[in-house]
């Protein structure tokens, strides 16, 4: 028989009739966790090894040595 406390049914609130998870049942979850971990590791390594984008504040060609603009004629 179920006990009522207020508006809740105690049999619904207390649901702990599950069997403990065994090794074979946990294998898919362990494999998915390992795959997610490897993916995150690969992406982090890829981002850390890429060439950083650093803008150089000095101009590529000094201002006085630039070639004059071409004109028609």
Secondary structure, DSSP 8 states (H G I E B T S, - for coil): ---EETTEEHHHH---------HHHHHHHHHHHHHHHHHHHHHHHHHHHS------SS-SS-GGG--------
